[in-house]
Amino acid sequence: MIMKSKSLPLILVVSIFFLPRILAHCPLCTIGAGAAAGAAIWLGISKVVVALFIGAFAMSMGMWFARWADKKKRIIPFQKTVIILVVFLTTVLPLLPLFNTIGPLYISFIGNYGTTYAVNYAIATSLLGGLVVFVSPTLSKKITKLRKGKTVSFQGVIMTLLLLVIIGTIIQLII
C-alpha cells in the first residue's frame, strides 16, 4: 500500500524558505534526509528502509539543534549529547508504530542449536541511519585530508545521502 503525505511538501517549503538562517550542522542534510524518507513512503519502499531515513533525519535534526543551542548558552553538562538524544528519541519513538517491523535474528553460536530472538528491524535501521549521519562529517573531513584540502561541492551532503541510499538499497534487496 502506498501512503501519500500531503503535509511533507509544506513542511519542506517552510523549512527551506521561512526559518531564520541558522549556522548549524547541515540544513541541507536535514532537508535531504527528510525528503528522502517522505519520497520512500510515497514510493512504497520497505518500512525498514524508511526507518533508516527517519533515523538519519532525526540524528541530523538533533545535531542541528544541538549546535544551535550550544552557540546560545550552555545550561547543563553534556548539553549537546542530551539535545541530540532527546531530538532523536522524540522523532523516532513516536513513529515506531508506523514502522514497526519485527523479525527473527538467529544466532547460531548461543546454545546447543542456536537461539532466535525477535528484533524490531525499524529500531535497528533507524539507529544505523543515525550512525551514518553522525559519522559522515568525520568521514568527509578524512576524505578532504586525504585529498590534501580539496573538496567537492556539497561533499558531506553527497556522501551522507549516497551512503544512506546504498545501505537502503542493500536492506531493500535483502528483506
Secondary structure, DSSP 8 states (H G I E B T S, - for coil): -----SSHHHHHHHHHHTS-----S-HHHHHHHHHHHHHHHHHT--HHHHHHHHHHHHHHHHHHHHHHHHHH---STTHHHHHHHHHHHHHHHHHHHHH--EEEEEETTSSSS-EEEEEEHHHHHHHHHHHHHHHHHHHHHHHHHHTTT---TTHHHHHHHHHHHHHHHHHHHH-
